[in-house]
Amino acid sequence: MTTQSSRSASPQAPSPVSREIVDDVAVLTLDSPASRNALSEAMIRALHDALDAIRDDRAVRAVVITANGPAFSSGHDLKELTARRTDADRGRAFFARLMTSCADMMQTIVHLPKPVVAAVQGVATAAGCQLVATCDLAVASDKATFATPGIDIGLFCSTPMVALSRNVPRKHAMHMLLTGEPVSAERARDMGLVNTVVSAGLERNAAIDLARKISRKSAYTLKVGKEAFYRQAEMSLAEAYRYAAQVMTENMMARDAEEGIGAFIEKRAPKWEDR
C-alpha cells in the first residue's frame, strides 16, 4: 500500500478538506474538528471541489470520505446561519444558496462515476447524517451515532430527509426525523444506513480496504453500474426493467465485459482496460 498526501490551502486559511491517495483510493478528510466538521459554506465548497477534481482523475478508482475529531459532521454550521439573520432579507438568500450548494455537493457524490465509501468515526447529525446516507457505502465505528435532530430546534431536517428516506425504510426514517433521537451504529446497520460496524479506530482502514477491493473491478463497469443503480431506483418497475435491459445490452458490448466473461470461462484473472 502506497500513500501520498496533499492539502490545498489559500494564503488566508487552510482548506477544511484534506486529500490523501492510498494506492488508487482518494481519502477525503473533513478536517475542521473545532467546528465538529460542520458543513459550513467553506466545507461544502471544499468537498465539492475535491470531488470535481477526482471525477476525471484516472489514477483514482474509488473514494473514502472520513473526518478528524470526535464528530464525523454535526451538519450545517448554526452559528454561520444565525449570523446572517442581520442581512436585509434576514438571511433568506444565504440560506437558499447554502442549501442549494449542499444539495449540489450531495448529488455530485451520487453522480461521481466512482464508488464513494463513508468512514464514520463519531457522531453524524443532520446534514452530516445526510452525507453518510448519500455515500454509496458506509463503514462505522461502534462508537458512531446518527441523528436528524433538527426537530428539537424547530428546523425539520428536510434536506437530510431526502437521502435518509432513500436509504432506510420509511418508518425508521420518520422515527429519526420526528423524534431527533440518536441511533447507534449497530441500529444504523440493521436499518441499512451503514454496511459494516467495526471497533473504534478501525473504521478508516476498513473503509479503505473496502474501497480498494471494489477498485480492482473494471472502472467502466463500476461507472455504468452506479449510474444505472440510481437512475432505475426512481423509475416504475416496468420502466426500470426496460432501462436495465438497455444498460445490460450496451454493457455486454463493452471490451471489459467480453474480457471478463472470457476470463471466467478460461479460469484466469481478467485484464481490465476500463472500456
C-alpha positions as CSV (number, residue, x, y, z in Angstrom):
1,M,0.0,0.0,0.0
2,T,1.4,3.4,-1.0
3,T,0.2,6.7,0.2
4,Q,0.8,10.4,-0.7
5,S,-0.8,13.3,1.0
6,S,-1.7,16.8,-0.1
7,R,-3.6,19.7,1.4
8,S,-4.8,22.6,-0.6
9,A,-4.6,25.9,1.2
10,S,-5.1,29.5,0.4
11,P,-2.9,32.3,1.8
12,Q,-5.8,33.1,4.2
13,A,-6.7,29.8,5.6
14,P,-6.1,26.1,5.0
15,S,-8.8,24.0,3.3
16,P,-11.2,22.3,5.7
17,V,-10.8,19.1,3.5
18,S,-7.6,17.3,3.1
19,R,-6.8,14.7,0.4
20,E,-4.6,11.6,0.6
21,I,-4.0,9.0,-2.0
22,V,-3.8,5.4,-0.8
23,D,-2.9,3.3,-3.8
24,D,-5.8,4.1,-6.1
25,V,-8.2,5.3,-3.4
26,A,-8.6,9.0,-2.7
27,V,-9.2,9.7,1.0
28,L,-11.0,13.0,1.6
29,T,-10.9,14.0,5.3
30,L,-13.2,16.6,6.8
31,D,-10.6,18.4,8.9
32,S,-12.3,21.1,11.0
33,P,-12.6,19.3,14.4
34,A,-13.1,22.6,16.3
35,S,-16.4,23.1,14.5
36,R,-17.2,19.4,14.7
37,N,-16.7,19.3,10.9
38,A,-19.8,21.4,10.3
39,L,-20.9,21.6,6.7
40,S,-20.2,25.3,6.5
41,E,-20.2,27.2,3.2
42,A,-16.4,26.7,3.1
43,M,-16.6,23.0,3.9
44,I,-19.3,22.3,1.3
45,R,-17.3,24.2,-1.4
46,A,-14.0,22.4,-0.5
47,L,-15.6,19.0,-0.6
48,H,-17.4,19.8,-3.8
49,D,-14.1,21.0,-5.4
50,A,-12.3,17.8,-4.2
51,L,-15.0,15.6,-5.8
52,D,-14.9,17.5,-9.0
53,A,-11.1,17.1,-9.2
54,I,-11.5,13.4,-8.7
55,R,-14.1,12.8,-11.4
56,D,-11.7,12.6,-14.3
57,D,-8.6,11.5,-12.4
58,R,-7.9,8.1,-13.9
59,A,-5.4,7.3,-11.1
60,V,-8.3,7.4,-8.6
61,R,-10.7,4.4,-8.8
62,A,-12.6,4.9,-5.5
63,V,-13.1,7.5,-2.8
64,V,-13.3,7.4,1.0
65,I,-14.8,10.3,3.0
66,T,-13.8,10.4,6.6
67,A,-13.2,13.0,9.3
68,N,-10.9,14.1,12.1
69,G,-12.0,14.7,15.6
70,P,-14.9,13.4,17.7
71,A,-17.6,14.2,15.2
72,F,-17.9,13.0,11.6
73,S,-20.0,16.0,10.9
74,S,-22.5,17.9,13.0
75,G,-24.4,19.2,10.0
76,H,-24.8,22.8,9.0
77,D,-23.0,25.5,11.0
78,L,-25.8,27.0,13.1
79,K,-23.6,30.0,14.1
80,E,-22.9,30.7,10.4
81,L,-26.6,30.6,9.7
82,T,-27.6,32.7,12.6
83,A,-25.0,35.4,11.8
84,R,-26.9,36.0,8.5
85,R,-30.1,37.0,10.4
86,T,-28.8,40.5,10.3
87,D,-28.9,40.6,6.5
88,A,-31.5,42.9,4.9
89,D,-33.6,39.8,3.9
90,R,-33.0,38.1,7.3
91,G,-30.7,35.6,5.6
92,R,-33.1,34.2,3.1
93,A,-30.8,34.5,0.1
94,F,-27.9,33.0,2.0
95,F,-30.0,30.1,3.4
96,A,-31.2,29.3,-0.1
97,R,-27.7,29.5,-1.6
98,L,-26.2,27.3,1.2
99,M,-29.0,24.6,1.0
100,T,-28.7,24.5,-2.8
101,S,-24.9,24.2,-2.8
102,C,-25.1,21.5,-0.2
103,A,-27.7,19.6,-2.3
104,D,-25.5,20.0,-5.4
105,M,-22.5,18.6,-3.5
106,M,-24.5,15.6,-2.3
107,Q,-25.7,15.0,-5.9
108,T,-22.0,15.2,-7.0
109,I,-21.3,12.1,-4.8
110,V,-24.2,10.3,-6.4
111,H,-23.2,11.2,-9.9
112,L,-19.5,10.6,-9.4
113,P,-18.6,7.6,-11.7
114,K,-16.6,6.0,-8.8
115,P,-17.7,4.3,-5.6
116,V,-17.7,6.5,-2.5
117,V,-17.4,5.0,1.0
118,A,-18.0,6.9,4.2
119,A,-15.8,6.1,7.2
120,V,-17.7,7.3,10.2
121,Q,-15.7,7.6,13.5
122,G,-18.1,9.7,15.6
123,V,-21.5,11.5,15.6
124,A,-23.1,12.2,12.2
125,T,-26.1,14.5,12.7
126,A,-28.5,16.4,10.4
127,A,-26.6,17.2,7.1
128,G,-23.7,15.0,8.5
129,C,-26.1,12.1,8.6
130,Q,-27.2,13.1,5.1
131,L,-23.6,12.9,3.9
132,V,-23.3,9.3,5.2
133,A,-26.6,8.3,3.6
134,T,-25.6,9.9,0.3
135,C,-22.3,7.9,0.0
136,D,-22.7,4.6,-1.8
137,L,-21.4,2.6,1.1
138,A,-20.6,3.3,4.8
139,V,-18.4,1.8,7.4
140,A,-19.0,3.0,11.0
141,S,-17.1,2.8,14.3
142,D,-19.1,1.1,17.0
143,K,-18.9,4.4,18.8
144,A,-20.6,6.3,16.0
145,T,-24.1,7.6,16.3
146,F,-26.5,9.1,13.8
147,A,-29.4,11.5,14.2
148,T,-31.6,14.1,12.4
149,P,-32.3,16.3,15.4
150,G,-33.5,19.4,13.6
151,I,-37.0,18.9,15.1
152,D,-35.5,19.8,18.5
153,I,-34.6,23.3,17.4
154,G,-37.6,24.0,15.2
155,L,-35.9,23.1,12.0
156,F,-37.1,19.9,10.3
157,C,-34.3,18.1,8.6
158,S,-35.9,18.3,5.2
159,T,-32.8,18.0,3.0
160,P,-31.3,15.2,5.1
161,M,-34.7,13.5,4.8
162,V,-34.1,13.1,1.0
163,A,-31.0,10.9,1.4
164,L,-32.2,9.2,4.6
165,S,-35.6,8.2,3.1
166,R,-33.8,6.7,0.1
167,N,-31.6,4.5,2.4
168,V,-33.8,3.2,5.2
169,P,-37.4,2.1,5.4
170,R,-40.0,4.9,5.8
171,K,-41.0,4.1,9.4
172,H,-37.3,4.2,10.5
173,A,-36.7,7.4,8.6
174,M,-39.8,9.1,10.1
175,H,-38.8,8.0,13.6
176,M,-35.4,9.6,13.3
177,L,-36.9,12.7,11.7
178,L,-39.8,13.2,14.1
179,T,-38.0,12.4,17.4
180,G,-34.5,13.6,16.7
181,E,-33.2,10.7,18.8
182,P,-29.7,9.3,18.1
183,V,-29.3,5.9,16.5
184,S,-26.4,3.6,17.5
185,A,-24.0,2.2,14.8
186,E,-25.5,-1.2,15.3
187,R,-29.0,0.1,14.9
188,A,-27.9,2.1,11.8
189,R,-26.5,-1.1,10.3
190,D,-29.7,-3.0,11.0
191,M,-31.7,-0.2,9.3
192,G,-29.5,-0.2,6.3
193,L,-27.9,3.3,6.9
194,V,-24.4,1.7,7.1
195,N,-23.0,-1.5,5.8
196,T,-20.5,-2.5,8.4
197,V,-19.7,-1.7,12.0
198,V,-16.1,-2.2,13.3
199,S,-14.2,-1.5,16.5
200,A,-13.4,2.2,17.2
201,G,-10.3,3.2,15.4
202,L,-10.6,0.6,12.6
203,E,-13.2,2.3,10.5
204,R,-10.8,4.3,8.3
205,N,-8.7,1.3,7.3
206,A,-11.8,-0.9,6.9
207,A,-13.3,1.7,4.6
208,I,-10.1,2.0,2.6
209,D,-9.9,-1.8,2.3
210,L,-13.5,-2.0,1.1
211,A,-12.8,0.8,-1.5
212,R,-9.6,-1.0,-2.7
213,K,-11.5,-4.3,-3.1
214,I,-14.0,-2.5,-5.3
215,S,-11.4,-0.6,-7.2
216,R,-9.9,-3.8,-8.6
217,K,-13.0,-4.1,-10.7
218,S,-13.4,-2.6,-14.2
219,A,-13.7,1.2,-13.8
220,Y,-16.0,1.2,-16.8
221,T,-18.3,-1.4,-15.3
222,L,-18.4,0.4,-12.0
223,K,-19.4,3.7,-13.7
224,V,-22.1,2.0,-15.7
225,G,-23.5,0.1,-12.7
226,K,-23.5,3.1,-10.3
227,E,-25.3,5.3,-12.8
228,A,-27.8,2.6,-13.6
229,F,-28.5,1.9,-9.9
230,Y,-29.5,5.4,-9.0
231,R,-31.4,6.0,-12.2
232,Q,-33.6,2.9,-12.0
233,A,-34.4,3.5,-8.4
234,E,-36.5,6.5,-9.4
235,M,-38.5,4.6,-12.1
236,S,-41.5,2.4,-12.1
237,L,-40.9,-1.4,-12.2
238,A,-41.6,-1.7,-15.9
239,E,-39.5,1.4,-16.7
240,A,-36.7,0.1,-14.6
241,Y,-36.6,-3.2,-16.4
242,R,-36.7,-1.6,-19.8
243,Y,-33.9,0.7,-18.9
244,A,-31.8,-2.0,-17.2
245,A,-32.2,-4.2,-20.2
246,Q,-30.7,-1.5,-22.4
247,V,-27.9,-0.9,-20.0
248,M,-27.1,-4.7,-19.9
249,T,-27.1,-4.8,-23.7
250,E,-24.7,-1.9,-24.0
251,N,-22.5,-3.3,-21.2
252,M,-22.3,-6.6,-23.0
253,M,-20.8,-4.8,-26.0
254,A,-18.0,-3.3,-23.9
255,R,-14.5,-4.7,-24.1
256,D,-14.3,-5.3,-20.4
257,A,-17.4,-7.5,-20.4
258,E,-16.0,-9.5,-23.2
259,E,-12.7,-9.9,-21.4
260,G,-14.3,-10.6,-18.0
261,I,-16.6,-13.3,-19.4
262,G,-13.8,-14.9,-21.4
263,A,-11.5,-14.9,-18.3
264,F,-14.2,-16.5,-16.2
265,I,-14.7,-19.3,-18.9
266,E,-11.0,-19.7,-19.2
267,K,-10.5,-19.7,-15.4
268,R,-7.9,-16.8,-15.4
269,A,-7.8,-13.3,-14.0
270,P,-9.3,-10.6,-16.2
271,K,-7.2,-7.8,-17.6
272,W,-9.3,-4.7,-17.5
273,E,-8.9,-1.8,-19.9
274,D,-11.7,0.2,-18.4
275,R,-13.7,0.4,-21.6
